[in-house]
Each structure stands twice: as structure tokens, then as C-alpha cells.
Amino acid sequence: MAHTPLTRRELLRSAALAGILLPAAGALSACATPAGNTGAPTAPTAGAKSATNPLGIADDKPFEVVIFDGGLGDAYFTDIHQPLFKTKYPKIEIKHSATKEVAKTLQPRLAGGTPPEVIHNQGANAMDTGALVQDGQLFDLTTLLEAPSWDDPNVKVRDTILPSAIELGTYDGKYSVLTYTSGVWGIWYSKKQFDENGWQASPKTWDEFLALLETIKKSGKCAPFTYAGKHPFYVYETILTLAAKIGGIDVLKRIDNLEDGAWKAEPVKQAATAFAEIGAKYLMPGTAGLDHVQTQTAQNKGKVALLPCGVWLENEQKDSTPEGFDYAVFPLPDFSASDAMPYGTVHARPGEDFFVAAKSANPLAGVEFMRGMLSKEAAGKYVELVSTPSVVKGAAEGLQLKPGLTSANAMLSAAGDNTTYFRFRQWYLPMHDEVAAATGQLMNGRLTVEKWIERIEKKAADIKADSSVKKFTRT
């Protein structure tokens, strides 16, 4: 296959993550060309199709799967997905590996034209999805949507998954990314700890929330609040959820669409100010130097009470959570009586991104593997194993769920249609990097709210003005 050079956008980010010093942007742009200029990959040729092999994949040609080794681990692949696939295709060899460094591990292979078929693109070191779309690296998964489901040949795959999963996996009008989980974010705590101390969870107003933080602080038993200091996405997510609650979902749409002044909007300023105050008064000492596992383990040990995170938390901490800890989660409280969105609004969206590499050797096998992933059996066992909701409809029916997932499901159910999300993290990953870095400084008093807004506005403007970056629009 032809060599596929990195785009300037991907090269800059990969180097930044690796700590490599690069030449000036002007010099770099003169020598780096978009990978998409090398031409689209040749469409794979399907073999004979049948009821048991609807995509016509070769029954003896190997393929490769690379999993992000994060909060969900990779046991779901080894214990669920691979064995299920093998029931239909026993002769096909699947090469498997897991990595915590997705971009550093796989970007060179994508650039060199030798990528694995299935990639779980997740974590702090995930690849820039927008740039991958721009470079033609993602296989069109419309084939997957239109295929008969694994469970019922009379039902298409598209009808077995949540519509939001299709929406969030669509780039430039093409379904390109399988978002496998139905994620939800909130403020996590130990029900046991709160019950023992008489602390009231689920504050309904911001004043009640601040009063809870003050009560915990004055108790002297633990710090009130922390977040993954080395990965400030966990708290900028919370700030943006509050901003949407205050001002409505258009606040986030304007941010996603790189509109001038979007970060200067009053709801964004109010939300940032509110969390800067929490950072100044209630943050666990040393938070800035700790990663997600360290802050989560501190909560397990009773050193801190409240932690913003996604629903994967319970599974990620399963080996260090004390017996009877009883994870539970509540939504952000009302900031004021004039909030645009009601109490119970949450950030909820499909997540855990998987894609098939367009320039891989056996992409249709990757698509068929995904078809198996979306079976009710695979999705149900996944939910049980990793304590995370699935985008497959009815996957959790009849299952015995852990306390944290039960609490998260109840919160999501209560939210109904009052959910928010943003897309710039997937569309413009350098923007995500900048917002995360600035928010870490905001929470630790190294940036004022005004300087935080100024810094992020500048980054948004730079991306908007950069003609080499493909733009996406959210309506």
C-alpha cells in the first residue's frame, strides 16, 4: 500500500503528546501534506454472501483488533467478543493487543498504510477523529448499519441501536464510528460514606451544593472535591454541562461550530466562575499532580467525597473499591431558578469509539466483527462485565446490575430528553487539548476566568481560520 503521510494537524498533536520539539508551524506546513491527497483506498471485494455470512468475508483471512487499555480493560474482547465471533468463523485468526497509548502506537501504522482492522480509539492519547476523517482513514460503516443483525436476519443493525449512536458516529454524512456505550456523566460518591456521615446527596440547588461542600470540609474527615488533575477533561466536561444547563443546548452548539465569542457567552462564564470557586475552596490538596486512577483511589480510601466522572468509574475501580462502598451518582444541581434546562439534566452521549481502518488489509472482517459486537448477547454480557450501559436496545434487560450502574441508569432515566453533549473533542482534538490544559490552570488558580476564556477563544479562532483543518457543523 502507498505510504500515507500524517497531516500537519495530527503530526503536531502526536509530537505534543510525545513531548517532541517541532520546527515553526510555517516550516512544518511547507513539508506536510494531508494524507487524503494520496487517494481513497480501494473498496474491498466481498466474497460469496450467505445467511450466515451476509458480508461475504473470507473465512480463513486473519484480521487485527487493538483495544484501548483503559477503564474498561480488554476482558470484554477476550471473554465475550472474540469467542462469539469464533462461533461463526472458527478458522479466522484474530490478532489482538491492548494499549494505553493509542495515538503513539497506531498513528505510525496508519501513516504507513498498515493499520489494524478494528481500532478502539479512546483515552487521553486517542487519535484526532476529525483529522482521520479528513485523511480518509475511516471505513464507511453504512455497510454495518444496513446489514442484518446478528440476532435476527429480518432486522437491520441500524434498528437495534440507539439513534443517537448513529448520529454521533456520523461524520460528513457517513456513519464512520461505532460508539459502543451509552455514556452518562455526573458527580460520584460513596453511598456508605454519605449515610455514615449524614451528608445529603443529590443537592437540588447550587447553594445546597456549596453547603454540602462546606459541611464536608468542616467535618475534617476528607476533602470535599477532586477530579483527575492530569486529565482536566473530567472537570471541563462538568463546566460545559453546567453552562448548557444554564443557557441551553445552543451554548454547546455554538462552541462546536467555532462561532466567534461562543466561549464568552455568559452561561460559560458563570459555569467557569462557579468551578473556579470550588477549585479555590474545596479541592483536595495535590489534585493537579494526580491522574484519574489516583484521584479515584483516593475516593475509595475515603480521602475525598465527590468526583466528576463518567459511568465507567465503577468498573475501572473494581479492584480497589472496598466492600460496601456502594457507588452512586447525582446530576449537577440547578444553578439558578432561571436555568434554561431543568434539574436532572445530564451530559449523556454514546461513547467508546471504535472504527474500521479504511486502508487495513481486511476491513470487511472488521465490520463483521462489529456486527457481532452489536448482538444482544455480546452487548448484555458487556454491560454485566464492565458495568456500563450499551447502545444496543434492551441489552440490560433482566441483568443484575451493580450499585453504580443502577444509580446511573436511574439518573439517565429521570433526565429523559434533558441531555447535553458536545462534539468538538472528536472534531477538533487540538481544541480539546487546549481546553483541558486551560481548565487545569483555572481550577488551580493559575488562570482567571477572563484569561481562561481569552485563551480558549484564541484557540477556537485559530482552528476556524486554519484552512488545513476540515470543519464540521452541528445543527
C-alpha positions in Angstrom: 0.0 0.0 0.0 1.1 3.6 -0.6 2.7 5.5 2.2 0.3 7.8 3.9 1.9 10.9 5.5 0.5 12.5 8.6 -1.4 15.7 8.3 0.2 18.8 10.0 -2.7 18.6 12.5 -2.0 15.0 13.5 1.8 15.5 13.5 1.6 18.5 15.8 -0.6 16.7 18.3 1.4 13.5 18.2 4.6 15.4 18.8 3.0 17.4 21.6 1.8 14.2 23.3 5.3 12.7 23.0 7.0 15.9 24.2 8.9 16.4 20.9 10.0 19.9 19.9 9.0 20.7 16.3 10.0 23.4 13.9 7.9 26.5 13.5 4.4 26.0 12.1 5.2 27.7 8.8 8.2 25.4 8.2 6.2 22.4 9.0 3.2 23.3 6.8 5.6 23.6 3.9 6.6 20.0 4.1 3.5 18.2 5.5 0.6 17.3 3.2 -2.8 15.9 4.0 -3.0 12.1 3.8 -6.2 12.4 1.9 -4.3 13.7 -1.1 -2.9 10.2 -1.6 -6.3 9.0 -2.9 -9.1 6.9 -1.4 -8.4 3.3 -0.5 -9.6 0.6 -2.9 -13.0 -0.8 -1.9 -12.7 -4.3 -0.5 -14.1 -7.1 -2.6 -16.7 -9.3 -0.9 -16.9 -13.0 -1.5 -19.9 -15.2 -1.7 -22.6 -14.0 0.7 -25.0 -16.2 2.7 -27.4 -16.1 5.6 -24.6 -16.9 8.0 -22.1 -14.7 6.2 -24.0 -11.7 4.9 -21.0 -9.5 4.2 -19.2 -12.3 2.3 -15.9 -12.2 4.3 -13.2 -14.8 3.7 -13.5 -17.5 6.3 -9.7 -18.0 6.5 -8.2 -14.5 6.3 -6.9 -13.0 9.6 -7.6 -9.6 10.9 -6.4 -7.5 13.9 -8.1 -5.7 16.7 -6.4 -3.1 19.0 -8.2 -2.2 22.2 -7.6 0.9 24.4 -6.4 -0.4 27.8 -8.4 2.0 30.0 -11.2 1.9 32.5 -13.0 -1.0 30.7 -9.9 -3.1 30.2 -9.9 -5.7 27.4 -11.5 -8.7 29.0 -14.7 -7.9 27.1 -12.8 -8.7 23.9 -11.1 -11.9 25.1 -14.0 -13.2 27.1 -17.0 -12.0 25.1 -16.5 -10.6 21.6 -13.8 -12.9 20.3 -15.4 -16.2 21.5 -18.8 -15.1 20.0 -17.2 -14.3 16.6 -15.4 -17.7 16.7 -18.7 -19.5 17.0 -19.4 -18.5 13.4 -15.9 -18.1 12.0 -13.7 -20.7 13.8 -11.0 -20.6 11.1 -10.4 -16.9 11.2 -7.4 -15.8 13.3 -7.8 -12.6 15.3 -4.6 -10.9 16.3 -5.3 -8.8 19.5 -3.4 -6.3 21.5 -4.2 -3.6 24.1 -2.5 -0.2 24.6 -2.9 2.8 26.8 -1.2 5.0 24.1 -3.5 4.7 21.1 -2.1 7.6 19.0 1.6 6.8 19.7 1.1 3.2 19.0 -1.2 3.3 16.0 -0.6 6.7 14.3 2.6 5.4 12.6 0.8 2.4 11.3 -2.0 4.5 9.9 0.6 6.8 8.3 2.4 3.9 6.9 -0.7 2.2 5.4 -0.5 -0.9 7.6 -3.3 -0.3 10.2 -5.2 -3.0 12.2 -8.7 -3.6 11.0 -10.6 -2.6 14.2 -9.3 0.2 16.5 -10.7 1.3 19.8 -9.9 5.0 19.7 -10.2 6.1 23.2 -8.3 7.7 26.2 -6.2 10.7 26.7 -3.9 9.6 23.9 -6.7 9.0 21.4 -6.2 9.9 17.7 -7.9 13.0 16.3 -11.1 11.6 14.7 -11.7 14.8 12.7 -8.2 14.5 11.1 -8.7 10.8 10.4 -12.0 11.6 8.6 -10.2 14.4 6.6 -7.5 11.9 5.7 -9.9 9.2 4.5 -8.7 6.7 7.2 -12.2 5.6 8.4 -14.1 2.9 6.6 -17.7 3.7 5.7 -19.8 1.7 8.2 -23.1 2.2 6.3 -22.4 -1.4 5.4 -22.8 -2.3 9.0 -26.0 -0.4 9.5 -27.6 -2.0 6.5 -26.5 -5.5 7.4 -28.9 -8.0 9.0 -28.5 -8.0 12.8 -26.5 -10.9 14.3 -29.7 -12.0 16.2 -32.4 -11.6 13.6 -31.8 -11.6 9.8 -35.1 -9.7 9.4 -33.9 -6.8 11.4 -31.2 -4.4 10.3 -28.4 -3.5 12.6 -29.5 0.2 12.4 -32.8 -0.7 14.1 -31.1 -2.5 17.0 -29.1 0.5 18.3 -29.9 3.9 19.7 -30.5 6.6 17.0 -28.1 8.9 19.0 -25.3 6.3 18.4 -25.8 6.7 14.6 -25.9 10.5 14.9 -22.7 10.7 17.0 -20.9 8.3 14.8 -21.7 10.2 11.6 -19.0 12.4 10.1 -19.5 14.3 6.8 -22.8 12.4 6.2 -21.2 9.0 6.6 -21.5 6.6 9.5 -17.9 6.0 10.3 -17.5 5.4 14.1 -19.2 2.8 16.2 -19.9 4.4 19.6 -20.4 1.3 21.7 -21.6 2.5 25.1 -24.4 4.8 26.2 -22.3 7.1 28.4 -23.6 9.4 31.2 -21.6 11.7 33.4 -22.3 13.0 36.9 -20.9 13.6 40.4 -20.0 10.3 42.1 -19.9 9.5 45.7 -20.0 6.6 48.2 -23.5 6.0 49.5 -21.9 4.3 52.5 -19.8 7.3 53.4 -22.7 9.7 52.9 -25.0 7.6 55.0 -22.5 7.2 57.8 -21.8 11.0 58.0 -25.4 12.1 57.5 -24.5 14.0 54.3 -27.3 14.6 51.9 -26.6 13.6 48.4 -28.2 15.0 45.3 -28.4 18.7 46.2 -31.0 20.4 44.1 -29.7 23.9 44.0 -26.2 25.4 43.7 -26.5 26.9 47.2 -27.3 23.4 48.5 -24.3 22.0 46.6 -21.9 24.6 48.1 -23.4 24.0 51.5 -22.7 20.3 51.1 -19.1 21.0 50.2 -18.7 23.3 53.2 -20.2 20.7 55.5 -17.8 18.1 54.3 -14.9 20.5 54.6 -15.8 21.4 58.1 -16.1 17.8 59.2 -12.4 17.4 58.7 -12.9 13.8 57.6 -12.0 14.3 54.0 -11.6 16.8 51.2 -14.9 17.8 49.5 -14.0 17.6 45.8 -11.4 16.3 43.3 -11.0 15.4 39.7 -8.4 13.8 37.5 -5.8 16.6 37.8 -3.6 15.3 35.0 -6.6 14.9 32.7 -8.7 18.0 33.2 -11.3 16.9 30.6 -13.2 15.4 33.6 -13.8 18.8 35.0 -14.2 20.8 31.8 -16.9 18.4 30.9 -18.6 19.3 34.1 -18.2 23.0 33.4 -19.7 22.7 30.0 -22.6 20.6 31.2 -23.4 23.4 33.7 -23.1 26.0 31.0 -25.6 24.1 28.9 -27.9 23.8 31.8 -27.8 27.5 32.5 -28.1 28.7 28.9 -29.5 25.7 26.9 -28.0 23.3 24.4 -27.3 26.1 21.9 -24.4 27.2 24.1 -22.6 24.0 23.2 -23.7 24.0 19.6 -22.1 27.5 19.2 -18.9 26.1 20.8 -18.9 23.1 18.5 -19.5 25.3 15.4 -16.5 27.5 16.3 -18.7 30.6 16.4 -16.9 33.8 17.4 -17.5 34.7 21.0 -19.0 31.3 21.9 -16.7 30.9 24.9 -17.5 34.4 26.0 -21.2 33.6 26.5 -22.5 34.4 30.0 -23.5 30.8 30.8 -20.0 29.6 30.0 -18.5 32.4 32.2 -20.9 31.7 35.0 -20.1 27.9 35.0 -16.4 28.5 34.8 -16.6 31.0 37.7 -18.6 28.5 39.8 -16.0 25.8 39.4 -13.0 28.1 39.8 -14.6 28.9 43.2 -14.8 25.1 44.0 -11.1 24.8 42.9 -10.1 27.6 45.3 -12.1 26.5 48.3 -12.8 22.8 48.2 -10.3 20.9 46.0 -8.4 18.0 47.5 -4.7 19.1 48.0 -2.4 17.8 45.4 -5.2 17.2 42.8 -3.2 18.8 40.0 -0.5 16.2 40.1 -2.7 13.1 40.2 -4.2 11.1 37.4 -7.7 9.6 37.2 -6.8 6.4 38.9 -5.1 8.2 41.8 -8.0 10.5 42.5 -10.5 7.7 42.1 -8.5 5.6 44.6 -8.3 8.5 47.0 -12.1 8.5 46.9 -12.2 4.7 47.6 -10.0 5.3 50.6 -12.3 8.0 52.0 -9.9 10.8 51.4 -12.3 12.8 49.2 -16.1 12.8 48.9 -17.1 13.9 45.4 -15.7 13.2 42.0 -17.0 14.2 38.5 -16.7 11.2 36.1 -18.4 9.0 33.6 -20.2 5.8 34.1 -17.1 3.7 33.5 -15.8 4.6 37.0 -17.3 1.7 38.9 -15.7 -0.9 36.6 -12.4 1.0 36.4 -12.1 0.9 40.2 -13.4 -2.6 40.8 -10.1 -4.0 42.1 -9.6 -1.2 44.7 -13.2 -0.4 45.8 -13.8 -1.5 49.4 -16.7 -3.9 50.1 -19.9 -2.0 50.7 -18.6 1.3 49.2 -21.8 1.5 47.1 -21.0 3.9 44.2 -23.8 6.3 43.5 -24.1 9.4 41.3 -26.1 12.6 41.1 -26.6 15.3 38.4 -25.5 18.9 38.6 -27.9 21.0 40.7 -29.8 24.0 39.4 -27.5 27.0 39.2 -30.5 29.4 39.5 -34.2 29.4 39.1 -33.8 30.8 35.6 -31.8 27.8 34.2 -32.7 27.0 30.6 -32.7 23.3 31.3 -34.4 21.6 34.4 -33.0 19.8 37.3 -31.8 16.4 36.3 -30.2 17.5 33.1 -27.1 15.4 32.4 -24.3 15.0 29.9 -25.2 11.8 28.1 -24.0 10.5 24.8 -22.8 7.4 23.2 -19.1 6.8 23.7 -16.2 4.4 23.5 -15.3 4.9 19.8 -14.4 2.0 17.5 -13.7 2.3 13.8 -12.5 0.1 11.0 -9.4 1.4 9.3 -10.2 2.0 5.6 -6.7 1.1 4.5 -6.4 -2.1 6.5 -5.9 -5.4 4.8 -9.3 -7.0 5.7 -11.8 -4.2 6.5 -15.0 -6.2 5.9 -13.9 -8.7 8.6 -13.7 -5.7 10.9 -17.2 -4.7 10.0 -18.4 -8.3 10.6 -16.7 -8.3 14.0 -18.6 -5.1 14.9 -21.8 -6.8 13.8 -21.2 -9.5 16.4 -20.3 -6.8 19.0 -23.8 -5.4 18.4 -25.6 -8.6 19.1 -27.8 -8.6 22.2 -25.8 -11.4 23.7 -22.4 -9.6 23.3 -23.9 -6.3 24.5 -25.6 -7.8 27.5 -22.5 -9.6 28.7 -20.5 -6.4 28.2 -22.9 -4.5 30.4 -22.6 -7.1 33.1 -18.8 -7.2 32.9 -17.9 -3.6 32.7 -20.9 -2.0 34.5 -21.6 0.4 31.6 -24.8 0.9 29.5 -24.9 -0.2 25.9 -26.2 1.5 22.8 -27.8 -1.9 21.9 -31.5 -1.6 22.7 -32.6 -3.9 25.5 -29.1 -5.1 26.3 -29.6 -4.7 30.0 -32.9 -6.4 30.3 -33.1 -9.0 33.1 -29.5 -8.3 34.2 -28.3 -7.9 37.8 -26.6 -4.5 37.8 -24.0 -3.2 40.2 -25.0 -0.2 42.5 -23.2 2.5 40.5 -24.7 1.4 37.2 -28.1 1.1 38.8 -27.7 4.7 40.1 -26.5 6.0 36.7 -29.4 4.3 34.9 -31.9 5.9 37.3 -30.3 9.3 36.7 -30.4 8.9 33.0 -34.0 7.7 33.0 -35.0 10.7 35.1 -33.3 13.0 32.7 -35.4 11.9 29.8 -34.8 14.2 26.9 -32.9 16.7 29.0 -29.4 15.7 27.9 -26.5 17.6 26.6 -23.3 16.8 24.8 -20.5 18.5 22.8 -18.6 17.3 19.7 -15.6 19.5 19.4 -13.5 16.9 21.3 -13.9 14.4 18.4 -14.0 17.1 15.6 -11.0 19.2 16.7 -8.8 17.3 19.2 -6.2 20.1 19.5 -9.1 22.2 20.8 -9.8 19.6 23.4 -6.1 19.6 24.4 -6.2 23.4 24.8 -9.5 23.5 26.8 -8.2 20.7 29.1 -4.9 22.5 29.7 -6.5 25.8 30.4 -9.1 24.3 32.7 -6.5 22.6 34.8 -4.9 26.0 35.3 -8.3 27.6 36.0 -9.0 25.0 38.8 -5.7 25.6 40.4 -5.8 29.4 40.4 -3.2 29.9 37.7 -5.7 31.4 35.3 -8.5 33.8 35.9 -11.9 33.1 34.3 -11.3 36.0 31.9 -7.9 34.6 30.9 -9.3 31.1 30.6 -12.0 32.5 28.2 -9.4 34.5 26.3 -7.1 31.6 25.8 -9.7 29.2 24.6 -11.4 31.8 22.3 -8.0 32.3 20.6 -7.6 28.6 20.0 -11.1 28.3 18.6 -10.4 31.3 16.3 -7.0 29.8 15.2 -8.7 26.5 14.3 -11.5 28.3 12.5 -9.0 30.3 10.4 -6.8 27.2 9.6 -7.8 26.2 6.1 -6.0 22.8 6.5 -8.4 21.7 9.2 -11.7 20.2 8.0 -14.7 21.9 9.6 -17.8 20.2 10.8 -21.3 21.7 11.6 -23.7 20.8 14.3 -27.3 21.8 13.6 
